[in-house]
Amino acid sequence: MKALENRLSKEDLNFLLTASSAAFITYLSMYAFRKPFTAATFDQLSLWGIDYKILLIISQLLGYTISKYIGIKIIAELKPEKRTKTLIYLMLFAWISLFFFAIIPYPFNFPFMFLNGLPLGMIWGVVFSYLEGRRFTELLGAAMASSFIVASGLVKGVGRYTIDQWSVPEVWMPFLTGFIFLPALILGAKLLHKLPPPSKEDILLRTERVPMTYLDRKLFFRRFIPGIIFSVLIYVGLTIFRDLRDNFAIEFWTGYGYSNTPALLIFSEIPIAIVVLIIIALMIFIKDNKFAFFMNLIVNLFSGIFLLVITVLLMLNKFDPVYWMILSGFAMYLPYIIFHTVYFERWIAYFKIKSNIGFLMYISDAAGYLGSTFILLFKNFNSYQISWIDFFKISALATSLLIIILSFLTFFYFKKQHLKYQII
């Protein structure tokens, strides 16, 4: 920490504190409008042969996925002066959708979860657009990313508390939880709005980030097709495993005998956030964009190997499920957050090509959440064959193998691109 302080001016430290706090608060607050409903169980409810909780998750996921596809264009083209208004309008739309979810009776309220997801899928791109292309993007991104490690457990814990302690009906709990976090959202948005644009030094080190036209997106995609495909497939695996772990944590803990423990939802994620935050933040010390980019791929590879080892041990009953849940979260969140904060950032900076992180991230997110939707449908219609705990284990195993294989392929693809780039 002392070394970092010595390298930063007082202005830099003030900016870092303000920007990281703003991003953390804003994105954490967004989760209060997205995730609390998964802390409910909606027992004994189903529709069209689908468990009602799964139907609600799928409905929101579909909206969220469509939002990601829309975001490929909207976020890539978003102008700085329109960011704050866009952020506020999207969040209000999501909150109003939760109100209608509460007042419209079952089974006619599930479409409002679709509408809730529709604006929320673009929030990440709006918030990160304030942070990208700066010398300190890794630190800022790590602060923002740590919010969505902690946020899911926190907002579900708050939501569960309102049900257990305040006797709030399950359908009203998501709207109320959003209301509780509304002041924090407004504060975060105000702080983001006051951030200055990237400096000349930022632009020199990290390449200027500008809105992308259709032609820009087409040229970028043509140049890096294999790398984009490999990267997106890694991200799809990570997203599927993250969503399963996130949406059905209650079922996992209950299956191992830890029911009615909202504190476990909150505090089991805090160690993950701290360690991941430190690792990502240390990336700021790597000035060489090429070295940082390939280092990200190596970290992804070792995360996959680590997840594989602890999952095999769990399957052999040689690993405590509590430790597995925490460590599998670390092995998944580290590469997942690398994608959000460092990987695409260094990709653009290294190759110095006209682009922005929103474009790459939304291609990945769109594919990732579509994959999550298919997996949920598969699980629902094959539930008689496999328990949630076994499904978790198989998903972790598949994810780890996917990360390992594709990290190798991605590494060697970009090594070839490096040689080609050097010739040019």
Secondary structure as the mmCIF struct_conf table of DSSP 4:
data_model
#
loop_
_struct_conf.conf_type_id
_struct_conf.id
_struct_conf.beg_label_comp_id
_struct_conf.beg_label_asym_id
_struct_conf.beg_label_seq_id
_struct_conf.end_label_comp_id
_struct_conf.end_label_asym_id
_struct_conf.end_label_seq_id
HELX_RH_AL_P HELX_RH_AL_P1 LYS A 2 ARG A 7
BEND BEND1 LEU A 8 LEU A 8
HELX_RH_AL_P HELX_RH_AL_P2 LYS A 10 TYR A 31
TURN_TY1_P TURN_TY1_P1 ALA A 32 ARG A 34
BEND BEND2 LYS A 35 LYS A 35
HELX_RH_3T_P HELX_RH_3T_P1 PRO A 36 ALA A 39
TURN_TY1_P TURN_TY1_P2 ASP A 43 GLN A 44
STRN STRN1 SER A 46 LEU A 47
TURN_TY1_P TURN_TY1_P3 TRP A 48 GLY A 49
STRN STRN2 ILE A 50 ASP A 51
HELX_RH_AL_P HELX_RH_AL_P3 TYR A 52 GLU A 77
HELX_RH_3T_P HELX_RH_3T_P2 PRO A 80 LYS A 82
HELX_RH_AL_P HELX_RH_AL_P4 ARG A 83 ILE A 103
BEND BEND3 ILE A 104 ILE A 104
HELX_LH_PP_P HELX_LH_PP_P1 PRO A 105 PRO A 105
TURN_TY1_P TURN_TY1_P4 TYR A 106 PHE A 110
HELX_RH_AL_P HELX_RH_AL_P5 PRO A 111 LEU A 120
TURN_TY1_P TURN_TY1_P5 GLY A 121 MET A 122
HELX_RH_AL_P HELX_RH_AL_P6 ILE A 123 SER A 129
TURN_TY1_P TURN_TY1_P6 TYR A 130 LEU A 131
BEND BEND4 GLU A 132 ARG A 134
TURN_TY1_P TURN_TY1_P7 ARG A 135 PHE A 136
HELX_RH_AL_P HELX_RH_AL_P7 THR A 137 TRP A 166
TURN_TY1_P TURN_TY1_P8 GLU A 170 TRP A 172
HELX_RH_AL_P HELX_RH_AL_P8 MET A 173 HIS A 193
TURN_TY1_P TURN_TY1_P9 LYS A 194 LYS A 194
HELX_LH_PP_P HELX_LH_PP_P2 LEU A 195 SER A 199
HELX_RH_AL_P HELX_RH_AL_P9 LYS A 200 ARG A 206
HELX_RH_AL_P HELX_RH_AL_P10 TYR A 214 ARG A 223
TURN_TY1_P TURN_TY1_P10 PHE A 224 PHE A 224
HELX_RH_AL_P HELX_RH_AL_P11 ILE A 225 ASN A 247
TURN_TY1_P TURN_TY1_P11 PHE A 248 PHE A 248
HELX_RH_AL_P HELX_RH_AL_P12 ALA A 249 GLY A 255
TURN_TY1_P TURN_TY1_P12 TYR A 256 GLY A 257
BEND BEND5 ASN A 260 ASN A 260
HELX_RH_AL_P HELX_RH_AL_P13 PRO A 262 PHE A 267
TURN_TY1_P TURN_TY1_P13 SER A 268 GLU A 269
HELX_RH_AL_P HELX_RH_AL_P14 ILE A 270 ALA A 281
HELX_RH_3T_P HELX_RH_3T_P3 LEU A 282 PHE A 285
HELX_RH_AL_P HELX_RH_AL_P15 ASN A 289 MET A 315
TURN_TY1_P TURN_TY1_P14 LEU A 316 ASN A 317
BEND BEND6 PHE A 319 PHE A 319
HELX_RH_AL_P HELX_RH_AL_P16 PRO A 321 ILE A 338
HELX_RH_PI_P HELX_RH_PI_P1 PHE A 339 TYR A 343
HELX_RH_AL_P HELX_RH_AL_P17 PHE A 344 PHE A 351
TURN_TY1_P TURN_TY1_P15 LYS A 352 LYS A 352
BEND BEND7 LYS A 354 LYS A 354
HELX_RH_AL_P HELX_RH_AL_P18 ILE A 357 PHE A 381
TURN_TY1_P TURN_TY1_P16 ASN A 382 GLN A 385
HELX_RH_AL_P HELX_RH_AL_P19 TRP A 388 ILE A 423
#
